[in-house]
């Protein structure tokens, strides 16, 4: 039945391999190329990818893709990688960096930063990127698009025929695994060849026998091969339909799909359930997919009367999938929210602070937050924003807001993380995926006034985030649906240039408008204007350009003080302060940036550090070892950073918080430059400085050099290219197996023991070399 769909394109076709379900097939065909999709093969081992990325920084799918992309067999084949998901953008950046380092990679790679939100600004951006793709295809030996309308008509016919398979699947005359193979082959075979095979198949399906099995619908992670489908069928199930991008929603037509609104998956599943009458629904998250689990809560609500099973499994299925399928799926049942926590273990010892200028911060924060709660109670609008979202426009509009990650640090500091994880689980949200960024959503369900941190988080009217990852976008979509808040998720673009500079910290403060692509700045500027207009309409307030300019000037002043402080710490031995002082001294005012208080707080911080330097005061007078902390802060246990000062003279002198404030925020506005475009330029790079290959590694090495550190302690999610760059520069790196969110019991003891051994071993050896007489 499916043999014609397993064929290959005819020899002699100019093949281009595509990675991403949204590759524009019509344009590729019209330019003279035969697109063939590239998918992650099932691989038990990925030695080359593991050596580069490790086993935790990228999903099994990502490592498998990197493994085959590094295969010599693809060295001469053109590769088109799209921004269909954030991992593919990371893959392109990894290949670009490997090429910069002189390692073998495919010779012809193009990254198509195609956006999918239904906004004029996004569509204009995508049109520019498609034009650049066309130029690349012509440079490879293709031609200007020919017969585009004819090809579009052919692909539309292909879509109609694929959709015609659905009733036969619902009737049990076509298995799910066969249907998936047929659909997937549309991304490999020439359209005319695939259409002919479809027409032949459809003529035979009315007389095909009806297959036995328990009728199920599949949703969740895209299935890039039929392995899991066949495992499901082997357990006596019949897959009558699915909802994922490689199933019936595969974009066979000429136009890549737009992002649907947050309620579309649930509505679509409800419609599909009515059409196919399944006996069960299987939501499958494959290979560590962190986005799919965030759909579960809404999907369950959409089909309350159908048994719903959630499964997490490796890419190859395995025993876990079979065991889950043998169990009878249970109908949706409301879960009970967790009560107040039981008596917990004693809180960790408090950290010792060296600075008096920071002592008032906590009191200021409490008064400020109490003021926000009071203002909201009196009817003021209120916003929650992710850390990388543009907060300055809210500041200029006098709309009170709280930064999501600040709230997460408060939850952690108040030892409420476990309870908040329970709140998420009680409402069918994952508690182990992007947990740090999901604490605001968890707060929406917190009805325990006695335990709610700082009295509890007000319900927001506005939610703003950047789509820096699929889970982030879904967290905010769910949060908006649960709270009724007006939600805006900014597009996340990626720099597609094959040659990228690596000294961004020298360029961006003064040369931001020439160092960054105009297309990216244009897009974010238009989105900022759209958000401003929306906020004006919702609140009746008016955006004052002069007030906004004043906000941006205050931010630049504030970050200038941080830069001066960072430089003082870097060149002073022994260090005047450690990260226990610099982290809160930076982050608390950063959440208030653009205010006079925040500017003055940064100035007071600098002046006190300078006074300590002038007086010869140190965080640890007998400093012997200087350490760099790589990753988010351990806000629930700040005393951790001082454990080795007395015993080993080991001081954590560097964290990303002060360093990024020093280098990542300043945007010179001289020469009449537009403050809104300056803000846009800061937003589009936020996060790239810390994790993007080519950018992040050289910066960390620069910071390690200027701070004369002897070793690096990294959390489990540290970017592998950063770790590689530091090690290549001669810095010993200890990569922990823990994250910044939960450290207790035996795990904490094991972590402390590992750090002690690291300090006494590799870090001590480098320190001895640094301190040895010349």
C-alpha positions in Angstrom: 0.0 0.0 0.0 2.7 2.5 0.9 5.5 1.2 -1.3 5.2 4.1 -3.8 5.7 6.5 -0.9 9.0 5.0 0.1 10.7 5.8 -3.2 13.3 8.4 -3.7 13.5 11.4 -6.1 14.8 10.5 -9.5 18.6 10.6 -9.9 20.0 13.9 -11.1 17.7 16.2 -9.1 19.4 19.1 -7.5 18.7 18.1 -3.9 18.5 20.5 -0.9 18.1 19.0 2.6 15.7 20.9 4.7 15.5 20.9 8.5 12.2 22.4 9.8 8.6 21.6 8.9 8.1 25.2 7.7 10.7 25.1 4.9 9.1 27.0 1.9 8.9 24.1 -0.5 7.2 26.1 -3.3 10.1 28.6 -3.4 12.7 25.8 -3.3 11.0 23.9 -6.1 10.5 27.1 -8.2 14.3 27.9 -7.9 15.2 24.5 -9.3 15.8 22.5 -6.1 14.2 19.3 -4.9 13.7 19.6 -1.1 14.2 16.6 1.0 13.4 16.8 4.7 16.1 16.1 7.2 15.0 14.4 10.4 16.7 13.1 13.5 17.5 9.4 13.1 17.1 7.0 16.0 20.6 6.8 17.4 21.7 5.1 20.6 25.0 6.9 20.5 26.0 10.4 19.2 29.7 10.5 20.0 30.6 13.6 18.0 27.7 15.6 19.1 28.2 14.5 22.7 31.8 15.6 22.6 30.7 19.1 21.5 27.5 19.6 23.3 27.6 17.2 26.2 24.4 15.2 27.0 22.4 17.8 28.9 22.6 21.0 26.9 20.7 19.7 23.9 17.9 17.2 23.5 18.5 13.7 22.0 16.8 14.9 18.8 19.2 17.9 18.7 22.3 15.7 19.3 21.2 13.2 16.6 20.7 16.0 14.1 24.1 17.5 14.9 25.6 14.1 14.5 24.3 13.6 11.0 25.0 17.2 10.0 28.6 16.6 10.8 28.7 13.5 8.7 31.0 13.9 5.6 28.2 12.5 3.4 26.4 15.9 3.8 29.5 18.0 3.3 28.7 19.1 -0.2 24.8 19.0 0.0 23.1 22.4 0.5 21.4 22.5 4.0 18.5 24.8 4.8 17.8 25.1 8.5 14.7 27.1 9.6 13.7 28.6 12.9 10.8 26.2 13.3 11.9 25.7 16.9 14.6 27.3 19.1 16.7 24.2 19.1 17.2 24.5 15.3 18.4 28.0 15.7 20.9 26.7 18.3 22.0 24.0 15.9 22.8 26.6 13.2 24.7 28.7 15.7 26.7 25.6 16.8 27.6 24.8 13.2 28.6 28.4 12.5 30.8 28.4 15.6 32.4 25.1 14.7 33.2 26.4 11.2 34.7 29.6 12.8 36.9 27.3 14.9 38.1 25.5 11.7 36.2 22.2 12.3 34.6 20.4 9.3 31.0 21.4 8.7 28.7 21.4 5.6 29.9 23.9 3.1 26.6 25.3 2.1 24.3 26.1 5.1 21.6 28.8 5.2 19.5 29.7 8.2 16.0 30.9 7.4 14.8 33.0 10.3 11.1 32.6 9.3 8.5 34.0 11.7 5.0 32.8 12.1 3.0 35.2 14.2 0.1 36.8 12.3 1.4 40.3 12.5 2.3 42.7 9.7 5.7 43.3 11.2 6.4 39.6 11.4 5.3 39.0 7.8 7.4 41.9 6.5 10.4 40.5 8.3 9.8 37.0 6.9 9.5 38.5 3.4 13.0 40.0 3.7 14.4 36.6 4.9 12.7 34.8 2.0 14.3 37.2 -0.4 17.7 36.5 1.1 17.0 32.8 0.8 16.2 33.2 -2.9 19.5 35.1 -3.4 21.4 32.2 -1.7 19.7 29.6 -3.9 20.6 31.5 -7.0 24.2 31.8 -5.8 24.2 28.0 -5.4 23.3 27.5 -9.1 19.6 27.8 -8.9 17.5 30.2 -10.8 15.0 32.9 -10.2 11.6 31.4 -9.2 9.8 30.0 -12.3 6.3 28.7 -12.5 5.6 29.6 -8.9 1.8 29.8 -9.4 1.8 26.4 -11.1 3.8 24.8 -8.3 1.6 26.4 -5.7 -1.4 24.9 -7.5 0.3 21.5 -7.5 1.0 21.7 -3.8 -2.6 22.8 -3.1 -3.8 19.7 -4.9 -1.4 17.6 -2.8 -2.9 19.0 0.3 -6.4 18.2 -0.8 -5.5 14.6 -1.5 -3.7 14.2 1.9 -6.7 15.6 3.7 -8.9 13.1 1.8 -7.1 10.3 3.8 -8.8 11.4 7.0 -12.2 9.7 6.6 -10.5 6.4 5.7 -8.4 6.7 8.8 -11.5 7.4 10.9 -13.2 4.4 9.4 -10.2 2.2 10.2 -9.2 1.5 6.6 -5.7 3.1 6.9 -3.3 2.6 9.9 -1.8 5.6 11.6 1.7 4.5 10.9 1.0 4.1 7.2 -0.7 7.5 7.1 2.3 9.1 8.8 4.7 7.6 6.3 2.5 8.9 3.4 2.3 12.4 4.9 6.1 12.5 5.6 6.9 11.4 2.1 5.3 14.7 0.8 8.5 16.4 2.1 10.8 14.1 0.1 9.1 13.2 -3.2 8.5 15.6 -6.1 4.9 16.8 -5.9 3.7 15.2 -9.2 5.2 11.8 -8.1 3.6 12.0 -4.7 0.2 13.1 -6.1 0.1 10.2 -8.5 0.7 7.8 -5.6 -2.0 9.4 -3.6 -4.5 9.2 -6.3 -3.8 5.5 -6.8 -4.0 4.9 -3.0 -7.3 6.8 -2.6 -8.9 4.7 -5.3 -8.2 1.5 -3.3 -9.1 2.7 0.2 -12.9 2.3 -0.1 -12.4 -1.5 -0.4 -9.6 -1.8 2.2 -10.4 -4.0 5.2 -11.3 -2.4 8.5 -8.4 -2.7 10.9 -9.1 -3.8 14.5 -7.9 -1.9 17.6 -8.7 0.5 20.3 -9.3 3.9 18.6 -6.8 6.6 19.8 -5.8 10.1 18.9 -2.2 11.2 19.3 -1.0 14.7 20.2 2.1 16.3 21.7 5.5 16.2 20.2 5.9 16.0 16.4 6.6 12.4 15.3 9.4 12.6 12.7 9.3 8.8 12.1 6.8 6.0 12.5 8.6 4.1 15.3 6.3 5.2 18.1 3.2 4.9 16.0 4.1 1.3 15.3 4.8 0.7 19.0 1.3 2.0 19.7 -0.3 -0.2 17.1 1.6 -3.2 18.4 -0.2 -2.8 21.7 -3.6 -3.2 19.9 -4.4 0.4 19.2 -5.6 2.1 16.0 -4.5 5.6 15.5 -7.4 7.4 13.8 -5.9 10.9 13.8 -3.3 13.2 15.3 -2.6 16.8 16.1 1.1 17.6 15.6 3.1 19.4 12.8 4.3 16.2 11.1 0.8 14.8 10.9 -2.2 16.2 9.1 -1.1 19.7 9.9 2.0 19.4 7.9 2.2 22.5 5.6 2.0 20.9 2.2 1.0 24.1 0.6 3.2 26.9 -0.6 2.8 29.3 2.4 4.5 28.4 5.7 1.9 28.4 8.5 1.2 31.2 10.9 1.2 30.7 14.7 -2.2 30.1 15.9 -3.7 31.7 19.0 -3.2 29.9 22.3 -6.6 28.4 22.3 -6.4 26.8 18.9 -4.8 23.4 19.9 -7.6 22.8 22.4 -10.3 23.8 19.9 -8.7 21.7 17.2 -8.5 18.6 19.4 -12.1 19.0 20.4 -13.1 19.1 16.7 -10.9 16.2 15.8 -12.3 14.2 18.7 -15.9 14.7 17.4 -14.8 13.7 13.9 -12.9 10.5 14.8 -14.6 9.3 18.0 -11.5 8.0 19.8 -11.7 5.8 22.8 -8.6 7.4 24.3 -6.2 10.3 23.7 -2.5 9.9 24.0 -0.4 13.0 24.6 3.2 12.0 24.0 6.3 14.1 24.8 9.2 12.7 23.0 12.9 12.9 23.8 12.8 15.6 26.5 10.4 17.9 24.6 9.9 20.8 27.0 7.1 22.6 25.1 4.5 19.8 24.6 3.7 19.3 28.3 2.5 22.9 28.6 -0.4 22.1 26.3 -1.8 19.3 28.5 -4.0 21.4 30.9 -5.9 23.1 28.1 -6.2 19.9 26.0 -7.6 18.0 29.0 -10.3 20.7 29.5 -11.2 20.5 25.9 -12.0 16.8 26.0 -13.2 16.1 29.5 -15.1 12.9 28.7 -12.4 11.1 26.8 -9.7 9.1 28.8 -6.5 11.1 28.5 -3.0 9.6 29.0 0.2 11.6 29.1 3.4 9.8 28.3 7.0 10.9 28.2 9.3 8.6 26.3 12.6 8.6 24.4 12.6 9.0 20.7 12.6 5.3 20.1 9.6 4.6 22.3 10.9 1.7 24.4 9.5 -0.2 27.3 8.1 2.9 29.1 5.7 3.6 26.2 4.6 0.0 26.0 3.9 -0.2 29.7 1.9 3.1 29.6 -0.2 1.8 26.7 -1.0 -1.5 28.6 -2.4 0.6 31.4 -6.0 1.8 31.0 -6.1 5.6 30.5 -7.9 7.3 33.3 -10.6 9.9 32.7 -9.7 13.4 33.6 -10.1 14.0 37.4 -9.5 17.2 39.3 -6.4 17.1 41.4 -6.2 18.5 44.9 -4.0 21.6 45.4 -1.3 21.1 48.0 -1.8 22.3 51.5 0.7 24.3 53.4 4.1 22.6 53.5 5.0 20.2 56.3 7.7 21.2 58.7 10.8 21.6 56.4 14.4 21.2 57.2 16.0 24.3 58.7 16.8 27.0 56.2 20.4 27.3 55.1 22.7 29.6 57.0 22.4 33.3 56.0 25.1 34.8 54.0 27.4 37.5 55.3 27.1 40.9 53.6 29.9 43.3 53.3 28.1 46.3 52.0 25.9 48.8 53.9 24.6 50.3 50.7 22.7 47.1 50.0 21.3 46.7 53.5 18.3 48.9 52.7 17.4 47.1 49.5 15.2 44.4 51.1 13.2 47.0 53.0 12.8 49.0 49.9 11.6 45.9 48.0 9.1 45.1 50.6 7.7 48.6 50.7 7.7 48.8 46.9 5.9 45.5 46.6 3.4 46.4 49.3 2.8 49.6 47.3 2.1 47.6 44.1 -0.4 45.4 46.0 -2.1 48.4 47.4 -2.2 50.2 44.0 -3.7 47.1 42.3 -6.3 46.8 45.1 -7.2 50.4 44.3 -7.7 49.6 40.6 -4.3 50.3 39.1 -3.3 48.2 36.1 -0.5 45.7 36.8 1.9 43.8 34.5 4.2 40.8 34.8 7.1 40.7 32.4 9.9 38.2 31.7 13.4 39.4 32.4 14.3 39.8 28.7 11.1 41.7 27.8 11.3 45.5 27.3 10.2 46.9 30.7 11.1 50.5 30.0 7.9 51.2 28.0 5.9 50.2 31.1 8.1 52.5 33.2 7.4 55.4 30.9 3.6 54.7 31.1 3.7 54.5 34.9 2.3 51.0 34.8 3.4 49.0 37.8 5.1 45.7 37.0 7.0 42.8 38.5 9.7 40.8 36.7 8.8 37.1 36.6 12.3 35.9 37.4 12.5 38.3 40.4 9.3 36.7 41.7 10.8 33.3 41.2 13.8 34.3 43.3 11.5 35.4 46.1 9.6 32.1 45.9 12.9 30.3 46.2 14.2 32.5 49.0 11.0 31.9 51.0 11.4 28.1 50.5 8.1 27.9 48.7 9.4 26.2 45.5 8.2 22.7 46.3 4.7 24.0 47.2 4.6 26.0 44.0 5.6 22.9 42.0 2.7 21.1 43.6 0.3 23.9 42.6 1.4 23.5 39.0 0.9 19.7 39.1 -2.5 20.1 40.7 -3.6 22.0 37.6 -2.0 19.6 35.1 1.0 21.8 34.3 4.5 20.4 34.4 6.6 21.2 37.5 9.9 20.1 36.1 10.0 22.0 32.8 11.2 25.7 32.9 10.2 25.6 36.6 12.0 28.9 37.3 10.0 30.7 34.8 6.7 29.2 35.7 6.5 30.5 39.3 4.3 33.4 38.2 1.8 31.0 36.7 1.9 28.9 39.9 1.2 32.1 42.0 -2.1 32.4 40.1 -3.3 29.3 41.9 -1.9 30.2 45.4 -4.8 30.7 47.8 -2.7 30.1 50.9 -2.4 33.6 52.3 -0.4 32.4 55.3 2.4 31.0 53.1 2.2 33.2 49.9 5.5 35.0 49.6 5.2 38.7 50.6 1.4 38.4 50.7 1.1 36.9 47.3 1.4 38.1 43.7 -1.5 40.2 42.3 -3.3 38.9 39.3 -1.8 40.7 36.2 -3.7 42.7 33.6 -0.8 42.4 31.1 1.7 39.7 30.5 4.8 40.4 28.3 7.5 37.9 27.3 9.9 37.3 24.4 9.4 34.0 22.6 13.0 32.9 23.4 11.9 29.3 23.8 8.8 27.3 23.0 8.1 26.6 26.7 8.3 30.4 27.5 5.6 31.2 24.9 3.4 28.4 26.1 3.8 29.3 29.8 2.7 32.9 29.1 -0.2 31.7 26.8 -1.5 29.5 29.6 -1.0 32.2 32.2 -3.0 34.6 30.1 -5.8 32.0 29.6 -5.9 31.3 33.3 -5.8 34.9 34.5 -7.6 36.7 31.6 -4.6 39.0 31.3 -3.8 40.6 27.9 -0.7 38.7 26.7 1.9 39.9 24.2 4.8 37.6 23.3 7.5 39.4 21.3 9.1 37.6 18.4 12.5 36.1 19.0 14.8 36.5 16.0 18.2 35.0 15.4 21.2 36.4 13.6 21.5 34.4 10.4 24.8 35.9 9.3 27.4 33.2 8.6 30.2 35.4 9.8 29.6 36.9 13.2 31.9 39.0 15.3 32.7 37.7 18.8 33.6 41.0 20.7 30.0 42.2 21.1 30.8 43.8 24.5 33.1 46.3 22.7 30.6 47.1 19.9 27.1 47.1 21.2 27.2 50.0 23.7 28.2 52.6 21.1 27.7 50.8 17.8 24.5 49.0 18.4 22.7 50.5 15.3 25.5 49.2 12.9 26.6 46.1 14.7 23.1 44.5 14.7 21.0 43.8 11.6 18.6 46.5 10.6 15.9 43.9 9.9 15.9 42.7 13.5 15.9 46.2 15.0 13.0 47.2 12.7 10.9 44.2 13.7 11.3 44.8 17.5 10.7 48.5 17.1 7.4 47.9 15.3 6.4 45.4 18.0 7.2 48.0 20.7 5.0 50.5 18.9 2.2 48.0 18.7 2.5 47.2 22.5 2.6 50.9 23.4 -0.6 51.5 21.3 -2.3 48.5 23.0 -1.4 49.7 26.5 -2.6 53.2 25.7 -5.9 51.9 24.5 -6.3 49.6 27.5 -5.3 52.1 30.2 -6.2 55.5 28.8 -2.6 56.6 29.4 -0.4 58.3 26.9 3.1 57.4 26.0 5.4 60.5 26.5 8.5 60.3 24.3 10.4 62.7 26.5 9.7 60.8 29.6 10.8 57.6 27.8 14.0 59.2 26.8 14.6 60.2 30.4 14.0 56.5 31.4 16.6 55.3 28.9 19.1 57.9 30.1 18.7 56.8 33.7 19.2 53.2 32.6 22.5 54.1 30.8 23.7 56.0 33.9 22.8 53.0 36.1 24.6 50.5 33.9 27.6 52.8 33.7 28.0 52.6 37.5 27.8 48.8 37.2 30.5 48.8 34.5 32.8 50.9 36.8 32.1 48.6 39.7 32.7 45.4 37.6 36.0 46.9 36.5 37.0 47.7 40.1 36.3 44.1 41.2 38.2 42.7 38.2 41.4 44.5 38.8 41.5 44.4 42.6 43.2 41.5 44.4 42.0 40.5 46.9 38.5 41.2 45.7 36.7 43.9 47.6 33.4 42.0 47.4 32.1 38.5 46.4 29.0 37.6 44.5 27.0 37.4 47.7 27.2 41.2 47.6 27.3 41.9 43.9 24.3 39.7 42.9 21.7 41.4 45.1 23.4 44.8 44.6 22.9 44.4 40.9 19.6 42.5 40.5 17.4 44.4 42.9 18.0 47.8 41.2 17.9 46.1 37.8 14.3 45.3 38.3 13.8 49.0 38.9 16.0 50.3 36.1 14.9 53.5 34.6 14.1 55.1 38.0 16.1 57.6 40.1 16.2 55.2 43.0 17.8 52.4 40.9 20.4 54.9 39.4 21.2 56.1 42.9 21.4 52.6 44.3 23.9 51.6 41.5 25.9 54.8 42.3 26.0 54.0 46.0 27.1 50.5 45.3 30.0 51.7 43.2 31.0 54.3 45.7 31.0 51.8 48.6 33.0 49.3 46.6 35.5 52.0 45.6 35.8 53.0 49.3 36.6 49.4 50.2 39.2 49.2 47.5 40.8 52.5 48.7 40.8 51.2 52.3 42.2 47.8 51.4 39.1 45.9 52.6 38.4 42.5 51.0 35.7 39.9 51.0 38.3 37.4 52.2 41.5 38.9 53.5 43.5 35.7 52.9 42.1 35.2 49.4 44.0 32.5 47.5 41.6 31.3 44.9 39.3 33.3 42.7 36.2 31.6 41.2 33.8 32.3 38.4 30.2 31.2 38.9 28.6 30.1 35.6 24.8 30.1 35.7 21.8 31.5 37.6 22.2 32.4 41.2 21.4 30.1 44.1 18.9 32.6 45.5 17.6 30.1 48.1 21.1 29.5 49.5 23.3 32.6 49.1 25.5 31.4 52.0 26.7 28.6 49.6 29.1 31.0 47.9 30.9 31.8 51.2 31.4 28.2 52.4 35.0 28.0 51.2 36.3 31.4 52.1 37.5 30.6 55.6 38.7 27.1 54.9 40.4 27.6 51.6 40.5 31.3 50.9 38.3 30.7 47.9 36.1 33.6 46.8 33.4 33.6 44.1 34.3 37.0 42.5 32.2 36.8 39.3 28.7 36.1 38.3 26.8 37.0 35.2 24.6 39.5 36.9 27.0 42.3 37.5 29.0 41.5 34.3 25.9 41.5 32.0 24.7 44.7 33.6 28.0 46.2 32.8 28.2 45.1 29.2 24.7 44.1 27.9 22.5 47.1 28.6 24.2 50.4 27.7 23.0 51.9 24.5 24.5 55.2 23.5 21.8 57.7 22.4 24.0 60.5 21.1 23.7 61.9 17.6 19.9 62.0 17.8 19.5 58.2 17.8 16.0 56.9 18.5 15.6 55.6 22.1 12.9 53.2 21.0 15.3 51.6 18.5 18.0 51.5 21.1 15.6 49.6 23.4 14.8 47.3 20.6 18.5 46.6 20.0 18.9 45.6 23.6 15.9 43.3 23.6 16.9 41.3 20.5 20.3 40.4 22.0 19.2 39.7 25.5 20.2 36.1 26.3 22.5 35.8 23.2 25.3 37.3 25.3 25.0 34.4 27.8 24.3 31.4 25.5 24.7 32.0 21.8 27.8 30.3 20.3 30.4 32.8 19.1 29.1 35.5 21.4 29.0 33.8 24.8 32.2 31.8 24.9 34.6 34.7 24.1 32.9 37.0 26.5 33.2 34.5 29.4 36.9 34.0 28.6 37.4 37.8 28.5 35.7 38.1 31.9 37.8 35.2 33.3 40.9 36.9 32.0 40.2 40.3 33.4 39.1 38.9 36.8 42.2 36.6 37.0 40.0 33.6 38.1 41.5 30.2 38.9 38.5 28.1 38.2 34.9 28.0 37.0 32.0 26.3 38.8 29.1 25.8 36.4 25.5 24.6 36.8 24.2 21.6 34.9 22.7 23.7 32.1 25.8 25.6 31.3 26.2 26.2 27.6 28.7 23.6 26.2 30.5 26.1 23.9 31.1 28.4 26.9 32.6 25.5 28.9 34.7 24.5 25.8 35.9 28.1 25.4 36.9 28.4 29.0 38.7 25.0 29.0 40.5 25.9 25.8 41.7 29.1 27.4 43.2 27.0 30.2 40.6 27.5 32.9 39.5 24.4 34.9 35.8 23.9 34.9 33.7 21.9 37.4 30.2 21.3 35.9 27.7 20.4 38.6 24.8 18.0 38.1 22.3 20.3 39.9 20.3 23.4 38.9 19.8 26.7 40.7 16.3 25.8 41.9 16.4 22.8 44.2 19.4 22.0 46.4 18.9 19.9 49.5 19.8 16.7 51.3 22.3 14.4 49.8 22.5 16.3 46.5 23.7 19.4 48.2 26.2 17.4 50.2 27.6 15.8 47.1 27.8 19.2 45.4 29.7 20.7 48.3 32.1 17.8 48.3 32.7 18.1 44.5 33.5 21.8 44.9 35.9 21.2 47.8 37.8 18.7 45.7 37.8 21.1 42.7 39.2 23.9 44.9 41.9 21.7 46.4 42.8 20.3 43.0 42.6 22.0 39.6 41.8 25.5 41.0 44.6 25.4 43.5 47.0 24.4 40.8 46.1 27.3 38.6 46.2 29.7 41.6 49.7 28.5 42.3 50.7 29.3 38.8 49.1 32.7 38.9 50.7 33.7 42.2 54.2 32.3 41.4 56.9 34.9 40.9 57.5 35.8 37.3 
